[in-house]
Amino acid sequence: MSSEAEIGSLVGLRPPAVRAAVAAAVREHWGRRDELHPIQAKAASCTWRSGGQVVKLARDEPAHFTAGLLASEVIEQAGIETGAPVRTRAGELCAPLALGGRPWVLAVLRRVDGSRLSMHTVAPPVLGELLGRLHAILRGCPVGGAWTPGDVLGHMTRGITPSHPPSVRRLVTGAMSGVRDYYATMPRIQLLRGDGPEIFSVNGTDVSAIIDWGGVRAGSVADDIGCWTAHGATDLISRPDYTAGFLEGYRRHCALAATDASAVPLFQRLRIASRACYVTDPDALIAVESWMRNAFPH
């Protein structure tokens, strides 16, 4: 299926109708008339290339979408390229758009140079240093609109299905319980990346940009660290070794309280367990359980 057809399928309209509606909204709010060329359609967003920029349509709450756009704008102003938003003629970060009987939000983003870079080609201290820089910048960013710990845990709770075997239920509820207990100690809360490192490179090796700020959260920095290190460890480098190298780089740019550092494994467990939520395929669930056992053998 082409990107254009995927976009139409996601929105629930014929592709030409989607393209026409988006183009009209871009003309109205941004005064831009460049032709739209489809890039991709994901679970809750669609993107097009428009001249030297990217048009993004997302099925998201406007407050949360705006929080992510604001975060990317603040970080880009601090010197890290993010594909930050181009504000509308009225100075807004995005614009609402109704399509297929559903509310969507629309943004125009600066297009970053280079190509996607796998996190596994970047040394853990280098990636940790990047996240430390991001967290240091985000400490001054408002958390309004970001997903809260309660939002995240509530989503995971709803993702436990009647078809889940008892072992999967224990995997998810146990990971959630550890994080819930940690938040009961009232750790410092700030705006977070909230997702993995969607990184770009202009030379194929070094990180030159980090895009896609659609998952911002308000929570402990241990959440982001747990996410990146859970996904960064491989058969070639163990989770403890990867995490140690990552934290070495992180601390070069951002202080990390001992209590937050000790909570990182809780969020590693949470990220792995989240992969089982809403999933019913037996083979996929077995793979998640195996991942958890390999990451935490004791």
VEXVEXNU-532010 format. One record per residue (C-alpha): residue number from 1; residue in one letter; x, y negated, z negated. Coordinates in nm, 3 decimals, always signed. Layout:
N
+-----+---+---------+---------+---------+
!   k ! r !    east !   north !      up !
+-----+---+---------+---------+---------+
! NUM ! A !       X !       Y !       Z !
...
+-----+---+---------+---------+---------+
This chain:
298
+-----+---+---------+---------+---------+
!   k ! r !    east !   north !      up !
+-----+---+---------+---------+---------+
!   1 ! M !  +0.000 !  +0.000 !  +0.000 !
!   2 ! S !  +0.135 !  -0.345 !  +0.094 !
!   3 ! S !  +0.187 !  -0.619 !  -0.166 !
!   4 ! E !  -0.104 !  -0.809 !  -0.010 !
!   5 ! A !  -0.336 !  -0.510 !  -0.043 !
!   6 ! E !  -0.218 !  -0.444 !  -0.401 !
!   7 ! I !  -0.298 !  -0.805 !  -0.492 !
!   8 ! G !  -0.645 !  -0.775 !  -0.342 !
!   9 ! S !  -0.708 !  -0.449 !  -0.523 !
!  10 ! L !  -0.597 !  -0.595 !  -0.856 !
!  11 ! V !  -0.815 !  -0.904 !  -0.825 !
!  12 ! G !  -1.112 !  -0.717 !  -0.678 !
!  13 ! L !  -1.141 !  -0.925 !  -0.361 !
!  14 ! R !  -1.021 !  -0.890 !  -0.003 !
!  15 ! P !  -0.663 !  -1.013 !  +0.028 !
!  16 ! P !  -0.745 !  -1.306 !  +0.262 !
!  17 ! A !  -1.004 !  -1.435 !  +0.014 !
!  18 ! V !  -0.753 !  -1.419 !  -0.273 !
!  19 ! R !  -0.485 !  -1.593 !  -0.069 !
!  20 ! A !  -0.727 !  -1.866 !  +0.041 !
!  21 ! A !  -0.849 !  -1.932 !  -0.314 !
!  22 ! V !  -0.497 !  -1.946 !  -0.455 !
!  23 ! A !  -0.374 !  -2.169 !  -0.172 !
!  24 ! A !  -0.666 !  -2.408 !  -0.230 !
!  25 ! A !  -0.591 !  -2.427 !  -0.603 !
!  26 ! V !  -0.221 !  -2.490 !  -0.537 !
!  27 ! R !  -0.313 !  -2.774 !  -0.299 !
!  28 ! E !  -0.558 !  -2.920 !  -0.550 !
!  29 ! H !  -0.343 !  -2.906 !  -0.862 !
!  30 ! W !  +0.013 !  -2.926 !  -0.727 !
!  31 ! G !  -0.039 !  -3.096 !  -0.392 !
!  32 ! R !  +0.156 !  -2.819 !  -0.218 !
!  33 ! R !  +0.063 !  -2.681 !  +0.124 !
!  34 ! D !  +0.332 !  -2.417 !  +0.182 !
!  35 ! E !  +0.220 !  -2.081 !  +0.320 !
!  36 ! L !  +0.186 !  -1.800 !  +0.065 !
!  37 ! H !  +0.387 !  -1.479 !  +0.119 !
!  38 ! P !  +0.301 !  -1.189 !  -0.117 !
!  39 ! I !  +0.578 !  -1.061 !  -0.344 !
!  40 ! Q !  +0.416 !  -0.810 !  -0.577 !
!  41 ! A !  +0.114 !  -0.715 !  -0.786 !
!  42 ! K !  +0.155 !  -0.578 !  -1.139 !
!  43 ! A !  -0.099 !  -0.461 !  -1.396 !
!  44 ! A !  -0.210 !  -0.813 !  -1.485 !
!  45 ! S !  -0.038 !  -1.054 !  -1.246 !
!  46 ! C !  +0.026 !  -1.130 !  -0.880 !
!  47 ! T !  +0.302 !  -1.337 !  -0.723 !
!  48 ! W !  +0.364 !  -1.507 !  -0.390 !
!  49 ! R !  +0.661 !  -1.690 !  -0.243 !
!  50 ! S !  +0.568 !  -2.046 !  -0.149 !
!  51 ! G !  +0.847 !  -2.245 !  +0.010 !
!  52 ! G !  +1.131 !  -2.244 !  -0.240 !
!  53 ! Q !  +0.904 !  -2.162 !  -0.532 !
!  54 ! V !  +0.690 !  -1.878 !  -0.671 !
!  55 ! V !  +0.315 !  -1.888 !  -0.730 !
!  56 ! K !  +0.198 !  -1.664 !  -1.015 !
!  57 ! L !  -0.160 !  -1.561 !  -1.086 !
!  58 ! A !  -0.212 !  -1.391 !  -1.423 !
!  59 ! R !  -0.501 !  -1.228 !  -1.606 !
!  60 ! D !  -0.414 !  -1.373 !  -1.945 !
!  61 ! E !  -0.551 !  -1.599 !  -2.213 !
!  62 ! P !  -0.466 !  -1.959 !  -2.113 !
!  63 ! A !  -0.315 !  -2.032 !  -2.457 !
!  64 ! H !  -0.083 !  -1.731 !  -2.439 !
!  65 ! F !  +0.012 !  -1.792 !  -2.076 !
!  66 ! T !  +0.089 !  -2.155 !  -2.160 !
!  67 ! A !  +0.302 !  -2.052 !  -2.458 !
!  68 ! G !  +0.520 !  -1.841 !  -2.230 !
!  69 ! L !  +0.552 !  -2.115 !  -1.971 !
!  70 ! L !  +0.648 !  -2.367 !  -2.238 !
!  71 ! A !  +0.912 !  -2.129 !  -2.375 !
!  72 ! S !  +1.066 !  -2.084 !  -2.031 !
!  73 ! E !  +1.065 !  -2.461 !  -1.977 !
!  74 ! V !  +1.239 !  -2.527 !  -2.310 !
!  75 ! I !  +1.502 !  -2.261 !  -2.243 !
!  76 ! E !  +1.573 !  -2.385 !  -1.892 !
!  77 ! Q !  +1.614 !  -2.739 !  -2.024 !
!  78 ! A !  +1.874 !  -2.595 !  -2.264 !
!  79 ! G !  +2.077 !  -2.459 !  -1.974 !
!  80 ! I !  +1.955 !  -2.102 !  -1.910 !
!  81 ! E !  +1.769 !  -2.052 !  -1.583 !
!  82 ! T !  +1.425 !  -1.899 !  -1.637 !
!  83 ! G !  +1.209 !  -1.970 !  -1.335 !
!  84 ! A !  +1.042 !  -2.244 !  -1.540 !
!  85 ! P !  +0.706 !  -2.391 !  -1.436 !
!  86 ! V !  +0.657 !  -2.683 !  -1.201 !
!  87 ! R !  +0.397 !  -2.898 !  -1.374 !
!  88 ! T !  +0.074 !  -2.991 !  -1.198 !
!  89 ! R !  +0.007 !  -3.343 !  -1.075 !
!  90 ! A !  -0.176 !  -3.397 !  -1.404 !
!  91 ! G !  +0.129 !  -3.281 !  -1.602 !
!  92 ! E !  -0.014 !  -2.942 !  -1.703 !
!  93 ! L !  +0.183 !  -2.617 !  -1.713 !
!  94 ! C !  -0.086 !  -2.413 !  -1.537 !
!  95 ! A !  -0.440 !  -2.428 !  -1.401 !
!  96 ! P !  -0.745 !  -2.204 !  -1.454 !
!  97 ! L !  -0.885 !  -2.013 !  -1.157 !
!  98 ! A !  -1.194 !  -1.792 !  -1.141 !
!  99 ! L !  -1.158 !  -1.494 !  -0.905 !
! 100 ! G !  -1.371 !  -1.183 !  -0.868 !
! 101 ! G !  -1.593 !  -1.291 !  -1.154 !
! 102 ! R !  -1.297 !  -1.303 !  -1.394 !
! 103 ! P !  -1.097 !  -1.593 !  -1.540 !
! 104 ! W !  -0.733 !  -1.613 !  -1.428 !
! 105 ! V !  -0.454 !  -1.864 !  -1.480 !
! 106 ! L !  -0.227 !  -1.998 !  -1.207 !
! 107 ! A !  +0.125 !  -2.142 !  -1.222 !
! 108 ! V !  +0.393 !  -2.256 !  -0.980 !
! 109 ! L !  +0.743 !  -2.150 !  -1.088 !
! 110 ! R !  +1.092 !  -2.246 !  -0.980 !
! 111 ! R !  +1.241 !  -1.961 !  -0.780 !
! 112 ! V !  +1.566 !  -1.822 !  -0.920 !
! 113 ! D !  +1.860 !  -1.723 !  -0.703 !
! 114 ! G !  +2.013 !  -1.376 !  -0.693 !
! 115 ! S !  +1.873 !  -1.027 !  -0.737 !
! 116 ! R !  +1.743 !  -0.819 !  -1.026 !
! 117 ! L !  +2.012 !  -0.683 !  -1.255 !
! 118 ! S !  +1.969 !  -0.367 !  -1.464 !
! 119 ! M !  +2.032 !  -0.420 !  -1.834 !
! 120 ! H !  +2.238 !  -0.101 !  -1.828 !
! 121 ! T !  +2.503 !  -0.268 !  -1.611 !
! 122 ! V !  +2.561 !  -0.535 !  -1.878 !
! 123 ! A !  +2.778 !  -0.465 !  -2.186 !
! 124 ! P !  +2.575 !  -0.461 !  -2.512 !
! 125 ! P !  +2.764 !  -0.758 !  -2.668 !
! 126 ! V !  +2.698 !  -0.968 !  -2.358 !
! 127 ! L !  +2.328 !  -0.890 !  -2.363 !
! 128 ! G !  +2.317 !  -0.947 !  -2.739 !
! 129 ! E !  +2.482 !  -1.284 !  -2.690 !
! 130 ! L !  +2.214 !  -1.378 !  -2.437 !
! 131 ! L !  +1.932 !  -1.288 !  -2.678 !
! 132 ! G !  +2.108 !  -1.476 !  -2.958 !
! 133 ! R !  +2.120 !  -1.788 !  -2.740 !
! 134 ! L !  +1.751 !  -1.747 !  -2.656 !
! 135 ! H !  +1.651 !  -1.711 !  -3.020 !
! 136 ! A !  +1.857 !  -2.012 !  -3.125 !
! 137 ! I !  +1.674 !  -2.222 !  -2.864 !
! 138 ! L !  +1.330 !  -2.077 !  -2.941 !
! 139 ! R !  +1.357 !  -2.158 !  -3.311 !
! 140 ! G !  +1.247 !  -2.510 !  -3.226 !
! 141 ! C !  +0.958 !  -2.398 !  -3.005 !
! 142 ! P !  +0.595 !  -2.394 !  -3.131 !
! 143 ! V !  +0.438 !  -2.052 !  -3.183 !
! 144 ! G !  +0.081 !  -2.154 !  -3.099 !
! 145 ! G !  -0.075 !  -1.917 !  -2.846 !
! 146 ! A !  +0.191 !  -1.646 !  -2.887 !
! 147 ! W !  +0.080 !  -1.295 !  -2.980 !
! 148 ! T !  +0.105 !  -1.237 !  -3.355 !
! 149 ! P !  +0.218 !  -0.920 !  -3.532 !
! 150 ! G !  -0.148 !  -0.853 !  -3.602 !
! 151 ! D !  -0.227 !  -0.880 !  -3.230 !
! 152 ! V !  +0.047 !  -0.634 !  -3.143 !
! 153 ! L !  -0.045 !  -0.378 !  -3.410 !
! 154 ! G !  -0.414 !  -0.414 !  -3.329 !
! 155 ! H !  -0.344 !  -0.341 !  -2.963 !
! 156 ! M !  -0.149 !  -0.029 !  -3.057 !
! 157 ! T !  -0.424 !  +0.086 !  -3.291 !
! 158 ! R !  -0.676 !  +0.061 !  -3.008 !
! 159 ! G !  -0.434 !  +0.256 !  -2.789 !
! 160 ! I !  -0.464 !  +0.573 !  -3.000 !
! 161 ! T !  -0.709 !  +0.787 !  -2.804 !
! 162 ! P !  -0.917 !  +1.090 !  -2.912 !
! 163 ! S !  -0.712 !  +1.299 !  -2.666 !
! 164 ! H !  -0.383 !  +1.224 !  -2.841 !
! 165 ! P !  -0.239 !  +1.530 !  -3.018 !
! 166 ! P !  -0.180 !  +1.491 !  -3.394 !
! 167 ! S !  +0.198 !  +1.460 !  -3.345 !
! 168 ! V !  +0.151 !  +1.157 !  -3.119 !
! 169 ! R !  -0.092 !  +0.999 !  -3.362 !
! 170 ! R !  +0.165 !  +1.037 !  -3.640 !
! 171 ! L !  +0.437 !  +0.894 !  -3.417 !
! 172 ! V !  +0.236 !  +0.578 !  -3.346 !
! 173 ! T !  +0.081 !  +0.525 !  -3.689 !
! 174 ! G !  +0.412 !  +0.592 !  -3.866 !
! 175 ! A !  +0.594 !  +0.334 !  -3.654 !
! 176 ! M !  +0.318 !  +0.082 !  -3.715 !
! 177 ! S !  +0.321 !  +0.143 !  -4.091 !
! 178 ! G !  +0.692 !  +0.066 !  -4.118 !
! 179 ! V !  +0.655 !  -0.262 !  -3.931 !
! 180 ! R !  +0.345 !  -0.359 !  -4.128 !
! 181 ! D !  +0.530 !  -0.304 !  -4.457 !
! 182 ! Y !  +0.822 !  -0.512 !  -4.333 !
! 183 ! Y !  +0.598 !  -0.805 !  -4.242 !
! 184 ! A !  +0.444 !  -0.784 !  -4.589 !
! 185 ! T !  +0.783 !  -0.905 !  -4.722 !
! 186 ! M !  +0.724 !  -1.236 !  -4.538 !
! 187 ! P !  +1.028 !  -1.250 !  -4.306 !
! 188 ! R !  +1.102 !  -1.566 !  -4.108 !
! 189 ! I !  +0.869 !  -1.601 !  -3.810 !
! 190 ! Q !  +0.957 !  -1.771 !  -3.482 !
! 191 ! L !  +0.878 !  -1.756 !  -3.112 !
! 192 ! L !  +1.021 !  -1.446 !  -2.941 !
! 193 ! R !  +1.088 !  -1.327 !  -2.590 !
! 194 ! G !  +0.843 !  -1.045 !  -2.664 !
! 195 ! D !  +0.956 !  -0.823 !  -2.376 !
! 196 ! G !  +1.259 !  -0.660 !  -2.222 !
! 197 ! P !  +1.532 !  -0.852 !  -2.036 !
! 198 ! E !  +1.406 !  -0.929 !  -1.686 !
! 199 ! I !  +1.746 !  -1.053 !  -1.572 !
! 200 ! F !  +1.883 !  -1.179 !  -1.240 !
! 201 ! S !  +2.237 !  -1.211 !  -1.107 !
! 202 ! V !  +2.385 !  -1.420 !  -0.827 !
! 203 ! N !  +2.701 !  -1.210 !  -0.803 !
! 204 ! G !  +2.569 !  -0.864 !  -0.888 !
! 205 ! T !  +2.739 !  -0.839 !  -1.227 !
! 206 ! D !  +2.682 !  -1.145 !  -1.448 !
! 207 ! V !  +2.345 !  -1.260 !  -1.585 !
! 208 ! S !  +2.242 !  -1.585 !  -1.419 !
! 209 ! A !  +1.871 !  -1.601 !  -1.507 !
! 210 ! I !  +1.603 !  -1.436 !  -1.721 !
! 211 ! I !  +1.249 !  -1.462 !  -1.586 !
! 212 ! D !  +0.892 !  -1.350 !  -1.666 !
! 213 ! W !  +0.785 !  -1.507 !  -1.996 !
! 214 ! G !  +0.437 !  -1.354 !  -2.002 !
! 215 ! G !  +0.478 !  -1.158 !  -2.325 !
! 216 ! V !  +0.585 !  -1.415 !  -2.582 !
! 217 ! R !  +0.523 !  -1.323 !  -2.946 !
! 218 ! A !  +0.551 !  -1.488 !  -3.284 !
! 219 ! G !  +0.741 !  -1.263 !  -3.521 !
! 220 ! S !  +1.073 !  -1.157 !  -3.665 !
! 221 ! V !  +1.382 !  -1.170 !  -3.443 !
! 222 ! A !  +1.423 !  -0.801 !  -3.532 !
! 223 ! D !  +1.130 !  -0.735 !  -3.295 !
! 224 ! D !  +1.316 !  -0.858 !  -2.985 !
! 225 ! I !  +1.641 !  -0.696 !  -3.096 !
! 226 ! G !  +1.462 !  -0.366 !  -3.152 !
! 227 ! C !  +1.306 !  -0.383 !  -2.806 !
! 228 ! W !  +1.627 !  -0.457 !  -2.617 !
! 229 ! T !  +1.836 !  -0.203 !  -2.807 !
! 230 ! A !  +1.574 !  +0.074 !  -2.788 !
! 231 ! H !  +1.573 !  +0.044 !  -2.410 !
! 232 ! G !  +1.947 !  -0.023 !  -2.378 !
! 233 ! A !  +2.073 !  +0.297 !  -2.538 !
! 234 ! T !  +2.137 !  +0.583 !  -2.292 !
! 235 ! D !  +2.292 !  +0.929 !  -2.282 !
! 236 ! L !  +2.627 !  +0.753 !  -2.235 !
! 237 ! I !  +2.596 !  +0.530 !  -2.544 !
! 238 ! S !  +2.406 !  +0.622 !  -2.857 !
! 239 ! R !  +2.145 !  +0.400 !  -3.017 !
! 240 ! P !  +2.364 !  +0.317 !  -3.323 !
! 241 ! D !  +2.666 !  +0.234 !  -3.107 !
! 242 ! Y !  +2.462 !  +0.028 !  -2.863 !
! 243 ! T !  +2.293 !  -0.158 !  -3.147 !
! 244 ! A !  +2.624 !  -0.234 !  -3.321 !
! 245 ! G !  +2.774 !  -0.379 !  -3.004 !
! 246 ! F !  +2.457 !  -0.574 !  -2.931 !
! 247 ! L !  +2.448 !  -0.730 !  -3.278 !
! 248 ! E !  +2.815 !  -0.825 !  -3.248 !
! 249 ! G !  +2.728 !  -1.042 !  -2.949 !
! 250 ! Y !  +2.401 !  -1.165 !  -3.100 !
! 251 ! R !  +2.571 !  -1.308 !  -3.408 !
! 252 ! R !  +2.799 !  -1.523 !  -3.193 !
! 253 ! H !  +2.505 !  -1.752 !  -3.126 !
! 254 ! C !  +2.242 !  -1.682 !  -3.389 !
! 255 ! A !  +2.255 !  -1.604 !  -3.761 !
! 256 ! L !  +2.088 !  -1.279 !  -3.861 !
! 257 ! A !  +1.968 !  -1.219 !  -4.215 !
! 258 ! A !  +2.059 !  -0.883 !  -4.366 !
! 259 ! T !  +1.692 !  -0.800 !  -4.419 !
! 260 ! D !  +1.617 !  -0.866 !  -4.051 !
! 261 ! A !  +1.916 !  -0.659 !  -3.938 !
! 262 ! S !  +1.798 !  -0.369 !  -4.152 !
! 263 ! A !  +1.453 !  -0.392 !  -3.991 !
! 264 ! V !  +1.582 !  -0.342 !  -3.635 !
! 265 ! P !  +1.530 !  +0.040 !  -3.644 !
! 266 ! L !  +1.165 !  -0.020 !  -3.741 !
! 267 ! F !  +1.109 !  -0.215 !  -3.422 !
! 268 ! Q !  +1.305 !  +0.035 !  -3.216 !
! 269 ! R !  +1.060 !  +0.297 !  -3.339 !
! 270 ! L !  +0.767 !  +0.066 !  -3.265 !
! 271 ! R !  +0.878 !  +0.006 !  -2.906 !
! 272 ! I !  +0.922 !  +0.375 !  -2.838 !
! 273 ! A !  +0.588 !  +0.459 !  -3.003 !
! 274 ! S !  +0.410 !  +0.188 !  -2.802 !
! 275 ! R !  +0.485 !  +0.387 !  -2.486 !
! 276 ! A !  +0.238 !  +0.650 !  -2.602 !
! 277 ! C !  -0.050 !  +0.406 !  -2.650 !
! 278 ! Y !  -0.336 !  +0.439 !  -2.399 !
! 279 ! V !  -0.146 !  +0.728 !  -2.234 !
! 280 ! T !  -0.325 !  +1.060 !  -2.185 !
! 281 ! D !  -0.091 !  +1.248 !  -1.950 !
! 282 ! P !  +0.057 !  +1.539 !  -2.151 !
! 283 ! D !  +0.396 !  +1.530 !  -1.978 !
! 284 ! A !  +0.431 !  +1.156 !  -2.042 !
! 285 ! L !  +0.345 !  +1.201 !  -2.410 !
! 286 ! I !  +0.598 !  +1.483 !  -2.443 !
! 287 ! A !  +0.861 !  +1.253 !  -2.292 !
! 288 ! V !  +0.784 !  +0.981 !  -2.549 !
! 289 ! E !  +0.806 !  +1.228 !  -2.837 !
! 290 ! S !  +1.137 !  +1.355 !  -2.702 !
! 291 ! W !  +1.268 !  +0.999 !  -2.674 !
! 292 ! M !  +1.176 !  +0.933 !  -3.038 !
! 293 ! R !  +1.338 !  +1.257 !  -3.158 !
! 294 ! N !  +1.658 !  +1.184 !  -2.967 !
! 295 ! A !  +1.671 !  +0.826 !  -3.093 !
! 296 ! F !  +1.597 !  +0.921 !  -3.454 !
! 297 ! P !  +1.706 !  +1.282 !  -3.502 !
! 298 ! H !  +1.672 !  +1.272 !  -3.882 !
+-----+---+---------+---------+---------+
